[in-house]
């Protein structure tokens, strides 16, 4: 079996994607025998607001070039709202641009983003109506709703936890997520995005919530992992991780 080096571009205050993605890869390795390492480059982000997010996106070229130095096989741009705040369909131009940066640094690597991965996973699962849980202020949740709407995905209901500090988001307890889900009207939903944010911990809640609500459950982290595995030609199947990795 092979060793696969994977890169992550993360907010400087990130604590979650660098724990949930390695955990998902470890579960994959336990059944596939493949081996994985993850390597991060950080872009400054403290407060989740449009101005700070835009500044973070501006550091993307540097981050991609740094990860190319490590000759990673694929890169995940792991900040969903940063790309969505750049406007509708932003991932369609930013993903190939960052891949060009890696190629220009003599180490071509495909780049997938959490924003693009979430959209594509929703569409591939055939979901046209979803409910979402976010840690964001309501105006940022509206950005997510509009972003998904550009792909004809309707958000039928949402919960915004209103936490602007990114470190505080990473300290949210995933055990609280089932309670937040109970606030949602799922009567028209075909699926549930349990964490529409790379920093809000959710992995321990994915499987129990999916069993409870009887709908496909996915998150920014599980969708990103799905696409990273595909980018290196591996089957995106991980136990106990919901619909995106079923």
VMD Tcl script that draws the C-alpha trace (Angstrom):
set ca {
  {0.00 0.00 0.00}
  {1.03 3.59 -0.61}
  {1.80 6.60 1.54}
  {-0.33 9.60 0.58}
  {0.70 13.11 1.64}
  {-2.26 15.48 1.71}
  {-2.15 19.25 2.17}
  {-4.60 21.53 3.94}
  {-4.94 25.29 3.67}
  {-6.54 26.30 6.96}
  {-7.33 29.46 8.91}
  {-4.58 30.28 11.39}
  {-7.09 29.78 14.21}
  {-8.25 26.40 12.92}
  {-8.31 23.48 15.33}
  {-10.94 21.19 13.81}
  {-10.09 20.20 10.24}
  {-6.64 19.14 11.41}
  {-8.30 16.71 13.81}
  {-11.41 15.54 11.93}
  {-9.79 14.91 8.53}
  {-6.91 12.87 10.04}
  {-9.45 10.89 12.07}
  {-11.44 10.12 8.92}
  {-8.27 9.14 7.06}
  {-7.25 6.92 9.98}
  {-10.59 5.10 9.75}
  {-10.06 4.68 6.01}
  {-6.55 3.34 6.61}
  {-7.85 0.79 9.12}
  {-9.84 -0.95 6.40}
  {-7.88 -0.10 3.24}
  {-4.31 -0.47 4.47}
  {-3.39 2.85 2.86}
  {-1.24 5.32 4.80}
  {-1.80 9.06 5.08}
  {-0.06 12.13 6.42}
  {-1.52 15.64 6.47}
  {0.43 18.88 6.18}
  {-0.99 22.37 6.74}
  {-0.32 25.91 5.65}
  {-2.08 28.62 7.64}
  {-3.71 31.87 6.55}
  {-4.50 34.50 9.16}
  {-8.08 34.50 10.46}
  {-9.31 35.45 13.92}
  {-12.83 36.78 13.50}
  {-15.30 35.33 11.01}
  {-16.45 38.46 9.19}
  {-16.39 39.34 5.46}
  {-13.32 41.59 5.64}
  {-11.23 39.05 7.55}
  {-12.35 36.24 5.28}
  {-11.38 38.21 2.16}
  {-7.91 38.88 3.59}
  {-7.53 35.17 4.28}
  {-8.39 34.27 0.68}
  {-5.66 36.68 -0.42}
  {-3.09 34.40 1.25}
  {-4.14 31.37 -0.79}
  {-1.34 31.57 -3.36}
  {1.33 31.59 -0.66}
  {-0.28 28.65 1.12}
  {-0.60 26.57 -2.05}
  {3.04 27.25 -2.96}
  {4.19 26.22 0.53}
  {2.31 22.94 0.32}
  {3.72 22.30 -3.14}
  {7.16 22.40 -1.50}
  {6.11 19.30 0.46}
  {5.07 17.54 -2.79}
  {1.62 16.72 -1.47}
  {-0.63 14.60 -3.68}
  {-3.71 16.82 -3.26}
  {-4.71 19.94 -1.34}
  {-7.90 20.78 0.51}
  {-8.76 24.48 0.87}
  {-10.36 24.05 4.27}
  {-12.36 27.20 4.91}
  {-15.84 26.94 3.49}
  {-17.20 30.40 4.32}
  {-14.05 32.20 3.13}
  {-14.68 31.10 -0.45}
  {-18.44 31.47 -0.24}
  {-17.98 35.08 0.94}
  {-16.15 35.76 -2.34}
  {-19.41 35.47 -4.24}
  {-21.47 32.85 -6.10}
  {-19.52 29.95 -7.61}
  {-16.22 31.33 -6.28}
  {-14.74 27.85 -5.89}
  {-15.03 27.28 -9.64}
  {-12.31 29.86 -10.28}
  {-10.27 29.58 -7.06}
  {-9.70 25.80 -7.12}
  {-8.12 25.75 -10.62}
  {-6.17 28.93 -9.86}
  {-4.55 27.37 -6.79}
  {-3.81 24.21 -8.78}
  {-1.96 26.42 -11.28}
  {0.07 27.82 -8.38}
  {1.18 24.33 -7.34}
  {2.06 23.46 -10.93}
  {4.09 26.66 -11.18}
  {5.98 25.56 -8.10}
  {7.03 22.32 -9.84}
  {4.72 20.10 -7.83}
  {1.29 19.95 -9.50}
  {-1.48 18.92 -7.12}
  {-5.25 19.03 -7.56}
  {-6.99 21.44 -5.21}
  {-10.46 20.86 -3.77}
  {-12.18 23.34 -1.51}
  {-14.63 22.73 1.30}
  {-17.08 25.06 -0.45}
  {-16.85 23.17 -3.72}
  {-16.81 19.80 -1.99}
  {-20.01 20.56 -0.08}
  {-21.81 21.72 -3.23}
  {-20.67 18.78 -5.31}
  {-21.46 16.24 -2.60}
  {-24.98 17.60 -2.16}
  {-25.56 17.43 -5.91}
  {-24.03 13.96 -6.29}
  {-26.26 12.66 -3.51}
  {-29.23 14.01 -5.47}
  {-30.32 16.43 -2.75}
  {-32.23 19.52 -3.85}
  {-33.53 20.59 -0.42}
  {-31.33 20.63 2.70}
  {-31.32 22.04 6.21}
  {-28.10 23.45 7.64}
  {-26.49 24.16 11.01}
  {-23.83 26.87 11.12}
  {-21.85 28.60 13.90}
  {-22.02 31.88 11.98}
  {-23.77 35.16 12.51}
  {-27.06 35.14 10.55}
  {-25.72 37.30 7.72}
  {-22.97 34.75 6.99}
  {-25.46 31.91 7.11}
  {-27.39 33.83 4.45}
  {-24.23 33.77 2.30}
  {-24.21 29.97 2.54}
  {-27.89 29.84 1.62}
  {-27.35 32.06 -1.43}
  {-24.26 30.11 -2.46}
  {-26.14 26.82 -2.44}
  {-29.05 28.50 -4.18}
  {-26.82 29.26 -7.17}
  {-26.77 25.48 -7.71}
  {-30.55 25.14 -7.28}
  {-30.16 23.72 -3.79}
  {-32.84 25.12 -1.48}
  {-32.07 25.55 2.21}
  {-35.43 24.79 3.81}
  {-34.36 25.75 7.34}
  {-31.22 26.79 9.17}
  {-29.78 27.33 12.64}
  {-27.16 30.06 13.16}
  {-25.30 29.86 16.46}
  {-23.96 33.41 16.16}
  {-20.34 32.78 17.19}
  {-17.94 35.22 15.44}
  {-14.69 34.22 17.17}
  {-13.09 31.34 15.30}
  {-11.34 29.84 18.32}
  {-14.68 29.83 20.15}
  {-16.23 28.01 17.18}
  {-13.60 25.27 17.52}
  {-14.50 24.90 21.18}
  {-18.18 24.21 20.51}
  {-19.29 20.82 21.81}
  {-20.49 18.39 19.10}
  {-22.67 16.79 21.76}
  {-24.88 19.88 21.50}
  {-25.58 19.33 17.80}
  {-28.52 16.93 18.23}
  {-30.26 19.64 20.28}
  {-29.62 22.22 17.57}
  {-31.04 19.80 14.99}
  {-34.23 19.54 17.00}
  {-34.80 23.25 16.30}
  {-34.92 22.58 12.55}
  {-38.05 21.92 10.52}
  {-36.97 18.88 8.49}
  {-40.38 18.14 7.01}
  {-39.28 19.19 3.50}
  {-35.58 18.41 3.81}
  {-33.92 15.69 1.75}
  {-30.65 15.97 3.64}
  {-28.93 17.70 6.54}
  {-25.66 19.63 6.57}
  {-24.79 19.15 10.23}
  {-21.82 21.52 10.16}
  {-21.63 24.04 7.32}
  {-18.25 25.15 8.70}
  {-14.83 23.53 8.78}
  {-14.17 24.77 12.31}
  {-17.35 23.62 14.07}
  {-16.69 20.12 15.46}
  {-19.28 17.59 14.35}
  {-17.77 14.19 13.59}
  {-18.91 12.39 16.78}
  {-22.49 13.50 16.10}
  {-22.74 12.61 12.40}
  {-23.65 8.94 12.68}
  {-26.11 9.22 15.62}
  {-27.86 12.24 14.07}
  {-28.17 10.45 10.73}
  {-29.75 7.46 12.44}
  {-32.10 9.71 14.41}
  {-33.38 11.94 11.60}
  {-33.43 9.28 8.89}
  {-31.89 11.63 6.31}
  {-28.46 11.75 4.65}
  {-26.14 13.77 6.91}
  {-22.98 15.45 5.68}
  {-20.58 18.13 6.89}
  {-17.89 20.39 5.49}
  {-15.27 17.96 6.84}
  {-16.81 14.75 5.48}
  {-17.42 16.33 2.07}
  {-13.83 17.60 1.89}
  {-12.45 14.20 2.88}
  {-14.62 12.56 0.22}
  {-13.04 14.73 -2.47}
  {-9.47 14.43 -1.17}
  {-9.77 10.64 -1.34}
  {-11.17 10.82 -4.85}
  {-8.37 13.19 -5.90}
  {-5.84 10.46 -5.11}
  {-7.97 7.73 -6.74}
  {-9.13 6.07 -3.54}
  {-12.66 4.93 -2.71}
  {-14.32 7.57 -0.47}
  {-15.71 5.10 2.05}
  {-15.27 5.63 5.80}
  {-17.23 3.95 8.56}
  {-19.47 5.98 10.83}
  {-19.08 9.19 8.85}
  {-22.47 9.73 7.28}
  {-23.73 9.90 3.73}
  {-20.76 11.67 2.14}
  {-18.49 8.72 2.98}
  {-20.99 5.88 3.08}
}
mol new
graphics top color blue
foreach p $ca { graphics top sphere $p radius 0.5 }
foreach p [lrange $ca 0 end-1] q [lrange $ca 1 end] { graphics top cylinder $p $q radius 0.2 }
display resetview
